[in-house]
Amino acid sequence: MPRPAPPPPPPAQPGEYIQTAATGNKISRRSCIYGASNIVLGGKCIVHTGAMIRGDLVRVLRTQGSSSSVVIVTGRYLRLEQGSILHPPAKTYQGVFSYFPMRIGDYVRIGAHSIVEAAQIGSHVDIGERCIIGRFCVIRDGAQILDGAVLAPQTVVPSHCIYGGSPARRVGTLPESFTSSHELDSRCRRSLCYTMTIPVRLPSLLDTDLYKFTMQQAVLHHFPDTQVTYHFTNRAGDMLFTRECADQIQLAINHLGTLRLTPDELEWLRTSCAYLREPYLSFLREFALRPAEQVQLCYTPVNDTHGTLGIDIRGAWKDVILYEVPVMAIISETYFAMCDTDWRLDGQREQAYRKGRDLLEHGIVLSEFGTRRRRSLATHEAVMDGLVQAHKDVQAAHLPKAGRLLGTSNVHLAKKYGLVPSGTIAHEWTMGIATLMGYEHSNLHALLLWDKVYQPPAFTPTQPSEDLTIALTDTFSTKVFWEDITSNPLGSDILKRWRGLRQDSGDSGAFVQHALDMYRKMGIDPSTKLVIFSDGLNVSRCKELQRMAEECGIRAGFGVGTNLTNDFCRVSDGTPSRALNMVIKLSSVQGKPAIKISDDLTKNTGDPDEVAYVQL
């Protein structure tokens, strides 16, 4: 009889996988691998939570002239799912109880809670959940074993056959195309397997929102020597950090200083973002963050185990403008790796796919905006996989009035997935202009200065994705924006030329109605304009706003962020697992306080006295 299994290892943090450097295998910390020196995983394999590989069961009887003790050898892209077991086959041979080798090919899935004692499994084989594969079975290439099947010892399953039942028998035949689809699924699922790396190592300076680059170019053009500070605020006072978490955040921020844009990334920016001009690309070629001198992190204990996090960023505006988004992403990923681990990544691709299909089938034009508050980069990639697949499937269905995935604000992922990077301008631009030039007509000043970088003669857009003229209205309230823009002929000209508006706070219905009234008052046909909604959207809210826009006769686009990249439930009780409610905002420019007065008063930022003064 097989030896009893050793006791399982202690639980590890949810979602943790270790990736081997040389072969790219991803091994759950909660898997059980015994006799690792007797196991060869072929590369890019996944061993999930609770899976077990019994390499410690070394065969006793060796063939003549052989001294090898390797008992389990797999090919590439093996997927060993939760609770499944690989156990070398055994029998009494020449009076000695002996274990014999197990050989597994490429692109094999072994479903959850299945037990495998086969002698040989070919490539492109799919073994379902709760299966028992008896001793010395042989499963040929391209075969499928259905859920719950029990293969009697020494069963031989021919190529491209389907076996099911108990005892299992042949119940069907698979088409030749099964192997290619199974291979694609194996590759895709491996890419979604969450590899926990602490401290967080962001992959590129491009792993940020597009508008940080567009604003950096404008700052470089207009304000190359302006000094600024940014301040981190955690609005969720009950979501605290451990000191160890703060230390890992510091290490991850330090790592940002090692990142440089590669020649390939610069060339992609040149060809995909025509509005980023050569002088700016030359600046980026040499650009590097310097966190040791630009970022100050402070941890303040509030009890024996937890405390608050303080982060301030300071330096020349052009040099520190890129910190905001990656630092927030680092904080979120580290927090959910070390402080709140009651969640799982499982199902994020499928959830994003369902949301994407629902939105696109209702005519939504969607951009993904979820970088800064994402749960992790792996979550973000899973979401993008789901959205891209939803877009492909909806387009293939030729549905009338179907929407589309316009792109993502994340430049790194836009490059990875072949999408259009989405974004134009943020509150930061208008906040900075107001602090430098005064609050009176600050919206108008900000848009005019933007024109000098992104409109003729400086740059002439040739397609909508190159036209960065979407005005953000709520830096000092939408009411002030309209008063500012309509009080000057230059503002009226901007309303006519610019593509549209972005609504990021306040009452969406009132916003659209006021926009319609103002456009009509200026003699502008509202149907030629666009409103981008981006205020904490979910699927139902998007559909509601789409119906409203259609009724009002104005085009609508949607930027959905946290609801896509940080929508989780707690494993322990099924309740929602909250995202961190945090911001990093411009706090001073040239030593003067910088503020934001939103249409939602809970989103105001900056010095309270300065806010009160400006509101007078």
Residue, then its C-alpha position, 0 to 999 in steps of 0.5 A: m500500500p502507498r505510504p500515508a501522506p505527510p502532514p500538510p504545510p501550515p497555511a500561507q497567505p491567500g493568493e501566494y505563488i512562488q515563481t521559479a526563476a529558471t523555469g517559470n513554474k508557479i508553485s502555491r505556498r499551500s501546495c504539498i511537494y515532497g521529494a522535490s529533488n525527485i521531481v522535474l517540472g518542465g516549465k511554466c507549470i502551475v501547482h495550485t493550492g492544496a495540490m500534492i506531488r509525491g516525489d518522496l515515493v522513490r522507486v525501490l527497484r531500479t533498472q540495470g545500470s540506472s541510478s536515477s531516483v527521479v519519479i515524476v517528470t512533466g512537460r511544459y504548462l502542466r496545470l495541477e489544480q486545487g487538491s489534486i494529487l500526483h502519486p507514482p504508480a506502485k506494484t510488487y515486482q520480483g517480490v519487492f514493493s516498488y514505485f515506478p516513474m510517471r511521465i506527463g506531456d505538455y499542456v496537461r490539466i489535472g482537475a481539482h481533487s483528482i488522484v493520478e497514479a498513471a504511468q504515462i499521460g500524453s500532451h494536450v490531455d484534460i483530466g476533469e475534477r474528482c477523477i481517479i486515474g488508476r495505477f499504470c494507466v496510459i492516456r494518449d495525446g489529446a484525450q479528455i477524462l470527464d469529471g468524476a471518472v474512475l479509470a481502472p488500473q492499466t486502462v489505455v485511453p486512445s488519442h482524442c477519445i473522451y472517457g467518463g463514468s465509473p468505471a470509465r469507458r469511451v463516451g465520445t471523440l474530440p476534434e483535432s482542434f481540441t489540442s490548439s484550444h486546450e493549449l491556448d487555455s493553458r497559456c491563458r490560465r497560467s498568465l492569470c495565476y497570481t504570483m505574490t512578490i513582496p516587495v511589489r516590483l512594478p514592471s515598467l514606467l509605462d505602468t501608469d495612466l496616460y494622462k500622467f505622460t500628457m501632463q508631464q509633457a505640458v509641464l515640461h513645456h510650460f513650467p520646467d522649473t516649477q517646484v511642487t509637493y504631493h500628499f497621500t491621504n487614506r480616507a478609510g481611517d479603519m484600514l490601517f497598516t502594519r509596520e512590516c507592510a510600510d517597510q515593504i511599501q518603502l522597498a517597492i517605492n525604492h524599486l521605482g528608481t531602477l526603472r527606465l523606458t526601453p528603446d522598444e517602449l519609446e518606439w511604441l510611444r512614438t508610433s502609438c501616441a503621436y501627440l508625444r513629441e520628439p523633445y519630450l521623448s528625448f526627455l523620457r529617454e533619460f528620465a528616472l525617478r529618484p525616490a531616495e531624495q523625492v519621496q518621504l514615507c512615515y509610519t505612525p503606530v496607533n496601537d501595538t500592531h497597526g498604524t497610519l501611513g504618511i507619504d509626501i513627494r517633492g521636487a520639480w513638477k516635471d520630475v515627480i509627476l509620475y509618482e502618483v499612480p504607481v505609488m498608489a498601486i504599490i500601496s494597494e497591492t502591498y496592503f492586500a498581500m500583508c494586511d487584508t488577505d481574506w480574498r482570492l484572485d480566482g474568478q477575476r477574468e470571468q467576472a470581468y468578462r461578464k461585466g464587459r459583455d453586459l456593458l458592450e451588449h448595451g452599447i457602452v463605449l468603455s475605457e478601463f480606468g482602474t490602475r491606481r486602486r487595483r488590487s494587484l497587477a495580476t488582478h489588472e491583467a486578469v481584468m484586461d484578459g476578460l474585457v478583451q475577450a468580451h470585446k472580441d466575442v461581442q464584435a464577432a456576434h455582430l450585435p446591433k448597436a453594440g458597444r466597444l472596448l475603446g482602450t485602457s488608461n494604463v499605458h503598459l497594458a495598452k501596449k501589451y494588449g494592442l489597445v489604444p491608451s485612453g486619457t487626456i487631462a486630470h485635476e492636477w493640471t488645473m490645480g497647478i495652474a490656479t496656484l501659479m496664476g490665481y483662481e480667477h479664470s483658472n479653468l480657462h487658463a488651464l485649457l488655453l495652456w493645454d491648447k498650446v501643446y496639443q492643438p495646432p500649430a503645436f500638434t494637429p490630431t488626425q484621429p479622435s484618439e489623438d485629440l486630447t480635448i476633453a475638459l474636466t469640469d470639477t476641479f473647483s466645481t462645475k458651476v465655477f467651470w461654466e462661469d469661467i468658460t462662458s465669460n470670455p470669447l476664448g472660452s466659447d471658442i474652446l467649447k466649440r473646438w473641444r470634443g467634450l467634457r468629463q464628469d467625475s463627481g456630483d449629480s450626473g443628470a444635472f451635469v448633462q442637462h446643464a451641459l446641453d443648455m450651455y452648448r445650445k446657448m452657444g449655438i453648438d449642437p450637443s449631438t456633436k459633443l461627448v461626455i465621459f462619465s468616470d465617477g465611481l461607476n459600476v455596470s448598472r450605473c453605466k447602463e443607466l447613464q447610457r440610457m440618459a445620454e441617448e434620451c438627451g441626444i449626446r454621445a457618452g463614453f465611460g471610464v470604469g476603474t475600481n469596480l473592475t480592478n478591485d471588486f472582491c468578496r471576503v472568503s470568510d463570509g462572502t461580504p464585499s472586500r473593500a478597496l482602499n479609499m485613498v488619493i495622492k494629490l498635488s498639495s503645493v506649487q512653488g510653496k503655495p497650497a494647492i487645492k481641489i473643490s469638487d462637486d462632491l464635498t467628500k472629494n475636496t483636497g488640500d489645506p482647509d483654510e485655503v479651500a474656505y478662502v477660495q470658496l468665499 
